[in-house]
Amino acid sequence: MESTAPVISLQTRAGAGLSLVGRLSEGGSQDLVKGAVLTAYTTPAGLAAMVESLSYLPPATSSSRLIIQVPAVTTVGPNFALSPTLASLSTSFTILPDNLVVLLSATPQESIDLAALSYKLTSSHVVHIFDHHGFSRESGHSFVPTLQLKETPALGVPELIRWSGYQFFDYVGDLNAETVVVLLNGPLALMAKSIATHTSGLGVVVVRVLRPWDGDAFKQCLPDTVKEFHVFDDVPNEVCQGSLFVDVFGSLYSPNSPAPLVRAHRVTPTRTLSFLSDPAQFLILLTELSHQAPAVADLDVSLTRKLLFFSTPKSSLSPLPQTVANSFASTLSARLLTDHDIFSKSGGITADKIVLSPRSEGSEILPMAAAFPSGTADFICVLDMNLLKSHSLLNQAKSGAIILVISPWSSELPYNLPVAVLSAAVEKKLRIFTLDAKAISSGFEAELGAAQDAVQRVVVYLAVLRLYLGKDASEPAVRELADSVAREVAQGSQLAKISASSWAALEEVNLHIPPTADDGDAKPPSPLRQFEFNAIAVETADGQTVVNGSKVSSWHDAAKRLLFPSVFTPPTPSSEEDEEYLQDPSLRPEVPDHTHLVTCTVNRRLTPLEYDRNVFHLEFDTVGTGLKYAIGEALGVYGWNDEQEVLDFCKWYGVVPERLITIPVATSEGKMYTRTIFQALQQQTDLFGRPPKSFYAELAAYATNPADKLALQFIGAPEGSSIFKKLGEKDTVTFAEILQRYPSAKPGIETLCEMIGDIKPRHYSIASAQSAVGNRVDLLVVTVEWTAPNGTPRYGQCTRYLAGLKVGQRVTVSIKPSVMKLPSDNMQPIIMAGLGTGAAPFRAFLQHRALLAQQGIPVGPTYYYFGSRHRHQEYLYGEEIEAYILDGTITKAGLAFSRDGPKKVYIQHLMLEDAAVLASLLKNHAGVFYLCGPTWPVPDVYEALVGALVKNEAHTPESAGEFLMSLKEEERYVLEVY
């Protein structure tokens, strides 16, 4: 259609802002010739990413300007709960350009009016932030788009906003208030306005126009009696200062007169969710700020009825809540809001909330969270009975509520529900009814010639009406109400038959808790999960249902997944999984291990800069990841390839790094994952790894040059083993270098990624004890570097990646069990021998034993041997070791620095000095010996222990060797060498 504006998908990044600037800049776009009024639709996080680019916007004109519509909804926390918080914009508001107006709307009428107004402010660029967490998604509101009908006068921005019927600031509450709360327009502001109308001494200022900030208008809306201000700012954490506080403080501060008290209240995303899920918290807080007596914890004083429907997104009954809401819309205010939870159950859960109330002009309008708090439902309809087995749905009901369960069971229902569900029902005195809608509808399908799903919806709809009407219900009255809804399915006598069947089949369940068999070996029941709103929709624009993720085939789909990650999330494990922290399937989906995303907090070099070995210490924050590790275990790190080398390869190979490719998940048949080419080559594909012999043979099939083909075939054949060995072991060539040596062999990039395979995790002994450091994991790493015969510098892929980590950078990791375990008895002696970075697990051992000692728990003797080249350059964790020696954590330390003296001294030499003690500890006191580090000292250490046993414990060399081998079987002679 010619009248339809073109739609262009943008990425959520800073460059998207420059794209908008470019389209409006003079001579930069064909759109400018025709006049470009651009509308961008992005999330708060998307706006935050592009805000710096907006400083380059050219001046707005009537034919060339930018309007950014921002739905206020953001994912929060590890469960990706959706929140209306604007925390991601807390720093962005301060750097917005002066020629940009920021409007905030909360109610449906405001959203429509300010959206229309944003296109009438012809002298400014506009950002309009509206509530997409609730109101803009609700149905059932009446509104009139009055601004679109008005002829716009030629006025400045402030005058035009006031002409539209709105003010920069709304003041609500006591006209003689001494306490005023200031908030940005949104759900919390509506709740605050409602509280202020019922609380003496309290006023609320709602900011509708944030930019340009009008300090004079702000002061004019205030009573003269105000003594203190409380500014509620959305911020990402409690140490950040929001921009609203700065604006308010700047408006009120005067050097010539005493200013009122201005306090900042930093509202984090989780606190916003807390206020919305439990409005009583917010009510109590505001009444306390106003120095009033504690308020009755209830915002909703209207005569409302609250209905709640639980279903699954694919259910044939999912249209039912909309039908119910429409039925009452002619006589009542009927608000309907649909939320989804796609994480707590495979396939997702849908919750439809309906609030029915008398129509009245000028009545308060509250966000759904306040109008329908948890635990206040008058009626709950569970359209899939299995949801009651996995989720705590009945906690949403108030005492005495009616519950309708669509199920073939009636009297059997108590025997098929968890005890926790039955207990909640009994405690709340709920009345539970069941209806076998499928059985009823199947009997009428042939007679009516209608689909069974349509008949089933009518059957359930009739039951809902009957239970809602309660004592006023009669079968003819219910049938009359349902006539208009059921007309397309059944009329007259046919509807009467369906109604009579639905009426007769509706059974009330006799609630009781069945006795359970006393089985001490029975597995305890899984805890019931809570419904959490974390997705707005579960269908793509083309109608294909997408629950918990699906394929990505273009940038259009990818943009939707970037904007709304909670909607398009890969499948989660089944609800029966007992783990507290479920595996994130979008995090390395091809990896069978349970992966975690940890954050680098420390990257500190331990050796001097001029020293030829870079040994460095890393610390990662594990808060919120669920990562648990035992002492001595290893951390698997999924390293990335070097960014510039990947870009150089893409340029040489002739591929566009931003293109998308879809690659099969090797460990899961039929599953695919999608990346940009750059992401796949940097994060996934072992492009700079060492190719196996099979790669040469496979690559030969793609060579177009006969010489390249024959060479690759030869190397891949048994006859080419010597050349393959030279390439791999001496030249240490990479996949990329082989491709460049034989340039005619260029398979498609998708095929190449499959041929090369994935980067394998590198495992590093963990250098910390979680018992001592808490939510942290430490590593001790040395970079691996060498030079190939042709002079090319080589680097260990993962150590190079780790060495370059910046603080704040996130890393994908997994845990690998290890043979390095402390003995179960704390009194058993331990003897540790570590060379270089082999000291890592022993640092964890020492941390744990030091902690036990601090707690007054006795520990056995602890011997520590450490070897490196130079004390001043490579005494790893030397200060900690010296402290452990002084406080007695280390009973005896043997420190061997081989290059510091005229004669090389290694750890085995120091062990020989303690031969008698070591032999006695191993032979007579159940001691445990550990060696960690390179393989070369293993024979010498073994001989030192054999010699100690021969000399001091009456062993022969043979029996001493046999004794050590027996210790190995008992996990008392433990080697971890590489």
Beta strands, then each sheet from edge to edge (+ up, - down):
strand 1: 36-41
strand 2: 64-71
strand 3: 74-76
strand 4: 81-83
strand 5: 100-104
strand 6: 125-130
strand 7: 169-173
strand 8: 179-184
strand 9: 202-207
strand 10: 209-211
strand 11: 228-234
strand 12: 261-267
strand 13: 305-311
strand 14: 333-341
strand 15: 349-357
strand 16: 377-382
strand 17: 397-406
strand 18: 431-435
strand 19: 507-508
strand 20: 596-605
strand 21: 615-621
strand 22: 634-637
strand 23: 660-664
strand 24: 672-676
strand 25: 762-765
strand 26: 776-782
strand 27: 785-787
strand 28: 793-795
strand 29: 810-816
strand 30: 830-835
strand 31: 862-868
strand 32: 892-897
strand 33: 928-933
strand 34: 973-977
sheet 1: 1+ 2+ 6+ 5+ 10-
sheet 2: 3+ 4-
sheet 3: 7+ 9- 8- 11- 12-
sheet 4: 14+ 15- 13+ 16+ 17+ 18+ 19-
sheet 5: 25+ 22- 29+ 20- 21+ 26-
sheet 6: 23+ 24-
sheet 7: 27+ 28-
sheet 8: 32+ 31+ 30+ 33+ 34+
end
